Amino acid sequence: MAGVLTYLKGLRPRNLMGRRLGSYGRSGEAPDRINGFLADMEVGLVRALVKAK
């Protein structure tokens, strides 16, 4: 996922709407990291981040 997000960030797309989907994995930081990538790319988010354990 990090490779895809880095590639998209390099393309500098504009006026995007998105939604993120990820799992916690071992460290639990994936949702926050994906959220950071999308914020850097100025992607409008359809829903707020929801974390569930």
N, CA, C and O atoms as CSV, one atom per row, in Angstrom:
chain,resi,resn,atom,element,x,y,z
A,1,MET,N,N,0.821,-1.175,0.000
A,1,MET,CA,C,0.000,0.000,0.000
A,1,MET,C,C,0.876,1.253,0.000
A,1,MET,O,O,0.549,2.236,-0.664
A,2,ALA,N,N,1.964,1.224,0.726
A,2,ALA,CA,C,2.833,2.407,0.794
A,2,ALA,C,C,3.383,2.755,-0.587
A,2,ALA,O,O,3.500,3.932,-0.926
A,3,GLY,N,N,3.721,1.746,-1.382
A,3,GLY,CA,C,4.226,1.993,-2.730
A,3,GLY,C,C,3.194,2.664,-3.618
A,3,GLY,O,O,3.519,3.590,-4.361
A,4,VAL,N,N,1.962,2.208,-3.548
A,4,VAL,CA,C,0.882,2.799,-4.349
A,4,VAL,C,C,0.634,4.240,-3.923
A,4,VAL,O,O,0.494,5.122,-4.771
A,5,LEU,N,N,0.579,4.485,-2.624
A,5,LEU,CA,C,0.335,5.841,-2.146
A,5,LEU,C,C,1.473,6.790,-2.522
A,5,LEU,O,O,1.227,7.942,-2.877
A,6,THR,N,N,2.701,6.316,-2.445
A,6,THR,CA,C,3.849,7.136,-2.825
A,6,THR,C,C,3.795,7.464,-4.318
A,6,THR,O,O,4.078,8.594,-4.716
A,7,TYR,N,N,3.436,6.486,-5.137
A,7,TYR,CA,C,3.306,6.710,-6.582
A,7,TYR,C,C,2.230,7.748,-6.870
A,7,TYR,O,O,2.458,8.677,-7.645
A,8,LEU,N,N,1.063,7.600,-6.253
A,8,LEU,CA,C,-0.025,8.559,-6.470
A,8,LEU,C,C,0.350,9.953,-6.001
A,8,LEU,O,O,0.014,10.946,-6.647
A,9,LYS,N,N,1.044,10.024,-4.885
A,9,LYS,CA,C,1.466,11.325,-4.362
A,9,LYS,C,C,2.395,12.019,-5.351
A,9,LYS,O,O,2.334,13.239,-5.503
A,10,GLY,N,N,3.258,11.253,-6.027
A,10,GLY,CA,C,4.167,11.806,-7.017
A,10,GLY,C,C,3.451,12.325,-8.251
A,10,GLY,O,O,3.954,13.230,-8.917
A,11,LEU,N,N,2.289,11.772,-8.571
A,11,LEU,CA,C,1.518,12.237,-9.725
A,11,LEU,C,C,0.834,13.573,-9.461
A,11,LEU,O,O,0.464,14.283,-10.395
A,12,ARG,N,N,0.671,13.906,-8.198
A,12,ARG,CA,C,0.025,15.147,-7.770
A,12,ARG,C,C,-1.384,15.329,-8.337
A,12,ARG,O,O,-1.680,16.372,-8.919
A,13,PRO,N,N,-2.248,14.338,-8.177
A,13,PRO,CA,C,-3.623,14.482,-8.671
A,13,PRO,C,C,-4.371,15.522,-7.849
A,13,PRO,O,O,-4.054,15.749,-6.681
A,14,ARG,N,N,-5.351,16.142,-8.456
A,14,ARG,CA,C,-6.144,17.176,-7.771
A,14,ARG,C,C,-7.623,16.805,-7.769
A,14,ARG,O,O,-8.073,15.989,-8.574
A,15,ASN,N,N,-8.360,17.407,-6.865
A,15,ASN,CA,C,-9.810,17.238,-6.755
A,15,ASN,C,C,-10.226,15.782,-6.576
A,15,ASN,O,O,-11.157,15.316,-7.232
A,16,LEU,N,N,-9.548,15.076,-5.704
A,16,LEU,CA,C,-9.875,13.675,-5.443
A,16,LEU,C,C,-10.756,13.545,-4.208
A,16,LEU,O,O,-10.638,14.305,-3.247
A,17,MET,N,N,-11.623,12.578,-4.266
A,17,MET,CA,C,-12.386,12.171,-3.099
A,17,MET,C,C,-11.976,10.734,-2.819
A,17,MET,O,O,-11.768,9.957,-3.751
A,18,GLY,N,N,-11.859,10.377,-1.568
A,18,GLY,CA,C,-11.401,9.029,-1.271
A,18,GLY,C,C,-11.916,8.518,0.052
A,18,GLY,O,O,-12.539,9.225,0.844
A,19,ARG,N,N,-11.627,7.281,0.239
A,19,ARG,CA,C,-11.940,6.608,1.493
A,19,ARG,C,C,-10.820,5.620,1.754
A,19,ARG,O,O,-10.323,4.996,0.816
A,20,ARG,N,N,-10.421,5.466,2.976
A,20,ARG,CA,C,-9.301,4.587,3.272
A,20,ARG,C,C,-9.785,3.334,3.971
A,20,ARG,O,O,-10.764,3.322,4.716
A,21,LEU,N,N,-9.046,2.295,3.687
A,21,LEU,CA,C,-9.349,1.011,4.278
A,21,LEU,C,C,-8.026,0.346,4.596
A,21,LEU,O,O,-7.165,0.224,3.724
A,22,GLY,N,N,-7.859,-0.072,5.798
A,22,GLY,CA,C,-6.606,-0.714,6.173
A,22,GLY,C,C,-6.797,-1.512,7.438
A,22,GLY,O,O,-7.844,-1.454,8.083
A,23,SER,N,N,-5.783,-2.245,7.775
A,23,SER,CA,C,-5.836,-3.014,9.008
A,23,SER,C,C,-4.729,-2.521,9.935
A,23,SER,O,O,-3.790,-1.852,9.504
A,24,TYR,N,N,-4.856,-2.854,11.175
A,24,TYR,CA,C,-3.876,-2.409,12.150
A,24,TYR,C,C,-2.529,-3.083,11.962
A,24,TYR,O,O,-1.493,-2.464,12.206
A,25,GLY,N,N,-2.521,-4.321,11.540
A,25,GLY,CA,C,-1.252,-5.033,11.440
A,25,GLY,C,C,-0.653,-5.237,12.820
A,25,GLY,O,O,-1.379,-5.295,13.813
A,26,ARG,N,N,0.629,-5.345,12.886
A,26,ARG,CA,C,1.286,-5.590,14.169
A,26,ARG,C,C,1.415,-4.345,15.021
A,26,ARG,O,O,1.210,-4.385,16.234
A,27,SER,N,N,1.756,-3.238,14.380
A,27,SER,CA,C,2.048,-2.035,15.163
A,27,SER,C,C,0.826,-1.156,15.405
A,27,SER,O,O,0.840,-0.344,16.330
A,28,GLY,N,N,-0.229,-1.290,14.607
A,28,GLY,CA,C,-1.430,-0.487,14.796
A,28,GLY,C,C,-1.365,0.909,14.224
A,28,GLY,O,O,-2.274,1.705,14.461
A,29,GLU,N,N,-0.328,1.236,13.480
A,29,GLU,CA,C,-0.185,2.606,12.983
A,29,GLU,C,C,-0.651,2.804,11.551
A,29,GLU,O,O,-0.625,3.932,11.060
A,30,ALA,N,N,-1.076,1.751,10.863
A,30,ALA,CA,C,-1.456,1.850,9.451
A,30,ALA,C,C,-2.554,2.884,9.193
A,30,ALA,O,O,-2.394,3.698,8.283
A,31,PRO,N,N,-3.660,2.896,9.942
A,31,PRO,CA,C,-4.703,3.889,9.649
A,31,PRO,C,C,-4.201,5.331,9.746
A,31,PRO,O,O,-4.566,6.170,8.922
A,32,ASP,N,N,-3.386,5.615,10.725
A,32,ASP,CA,C,-2.864,6.978,10.876
A,32,ASP,C,C,-1.897,7.344,9.748
A,32,ASP,O,O,-1.897,8.481,9.276
A,33,ARG,N,N,-1.086,6.398,9.321
A,33,ARG,CA,C,-0.139,6.664,8.240
A,33,ARG,C,C,-0.867,6.890,6.921
A,33,ARG,O,O,-0.512,7.793,6.163
A,34,ILE,N,N,-1.885,6.075,6.642
A,34,ILE,CA,C,-2.672,6.262,5.422
A,34,ILE,C,C,-3.384,7.600,5.477
A,34,ILE,O,O,-3.441,8.313,4.475
A,35,ASN,N,N,-3.927,7.949,6.632
A,35,ASN,CA,C,-4.594,9.232,6.798
A,35,ASN,C,C,-3.621,10.379,6.528
A,35,ASN,O,O,-4.000,11.377,5.915
A,36,GLY,N,N,-2.383,10.250,6.974
A,36,GLY,CA,C,-1.369,11.274,6.745
A,36,GLY,C,C,-1.041,11.433,5.263
A,36,GLY,O,O,-0.907,12.555,4.775
A,37,PHE,N,N,-0.911,10.316,4.545
A,37,PHE,CA,C,-0.659,10.371,3.105
A,37,PHE,C,C,-1.785,11.100,2.390
A,37,PHE,O,O,-1.539,11.973,1.557
A,38,LEU,N,N,-3.023,10.738,2.716
A,38,LEU,CA,C,-4.169,11.350,2.046
A,38,LEU,C,C,-4.289,12.828,2.387
A,38,LEU,O,O,-4.674,13.626,1.533
A,39,ALA,N,N,-3.970,13.200,3.605
A,39,ALA,CA,C,-3.991,14.612,3.989
A,39,ALA,C,C,-2.927,15.392,3.221
A,39,ALA,O,O,-3.184,16.512,2.780
A,40,ASP,N,N,-1.738,14.818,3.056
A,40,ASP,CA,C,-0.677,15.463,2.281
A,40,ASP,C,C,-1.084,15.663,0.825
A,40,ASP,O,O,-0.700,16.650,0.198
A,41,MET,N,N,-1.864,14.724,0.291
A,41,MET,CA,C,-2.305,14.796,-1.093
A,41,MET,C,C,-3.574,15.643,-1.251
A,41,MET,O,O,-4.063,15.830,-2.365
A,42,GLU,N,N,-4.101,16.151,-0.141
A,42,GLU,CA,C,-5.315,16.969,-0.115
A,42,GLU,C,C,-6.511,16.235,-0.704
A,42,GLU,O,O,-7.299,16.804,-1.459
A,43,VAL,N,N,-6.633,14.955,-0.343
A,43,VAL,CA,C,-7.762,14.146,-0.787
A,43,VAL,C,C,-8.932,14.417,0.142
A,43,VAL,O,O,-8.799,14.322,1.362
A,44,GLY,N,N,-10.084,14.756,-0.438
A,44,GLY,CA,C,-11.291,14.931,0.351
A,44,GLY,C,C,-11.790,13.568,0.796
A,44,GLY,O,O,-11.927,12.666,-0.030
A,45,LEU,N,N,-12.061,13.399,2.066
A,45,LEU,CA,C,-12.449,12.095,2.595
A,45,LEU,C,C,-13.965,12.005,2.727
A,45,LEU,O,O,-14.625,12.936,3.189
A,46,VAL,N,N,-14.499,10.859,2.309
A,46,VAL,CA,C,-15.932,10.633,2.328
A,46,VAL,C,C,-16.441,10.466,3.753
A,46,VAL,O,O,-17.528,10.939,4.085
A,47,ARG,N,N,-15.668,9.801,4.589
A,47,ARG,CA,C,-16.060,9.574,5.983
A,47,ARG,C,C,-14.872,9.827,6.889
A,47,ARG,O,O,-13.719,9.781,6.459
A,48,ALA,N,N,-15.169,10.092,8.133
A,48,ALA,CA,C,-14.111,10.287,9.127
A,48,ALA,C,C,-13.438,8.948,9.437
A,48,ALA,O,O,-14.025,7.886,9.230
A,49,LEU,N,N,-12.218,9.012,9.928
A,49,LEU,CA,C,-11.454,7.816,10.287
A,49,LEU,C,C,-12.130,7.125,11.468
A,49,LEU,O,O,-12.436,7.753,12.481
A,50,VAL,N,N,-12.353,5.842,11.320
A,50,VAL,CA,C,-12.936,5.030,12.389
A,50,VAL,C,C,-11.925,3.953,12.737
A,50,VAL,O,O,-11.461,3.223,11.861
A,51,LYS,N,N,-11.587,3.854,14.002
A,51,LYS,CA,C,-10.678,2.812,14.463
A,51,LYS,C,C,-11.458,1.866,15.364
A,51,LYS,O,O,-12.158,2.296,16.281
A,52,ALA,N,N,-11.329,0.590,15.093
A,52,ALA,CA,C,-11.986,-0.413,15.918
A,52,ALA,C,C,-10.978,-1.499,16.273
A,52,ALA,O,O,-10.156,-1.888,15.443
A,53,LYS,N,N,-11.043,-1.972,17.478
A,53,LYS,CA,C,-10.148,-3.042,17.899
A,53,LYS,C,C,-10.919,-4.296,18.116
A,53,LYS,O,O,-10.341,-5.322,18.478
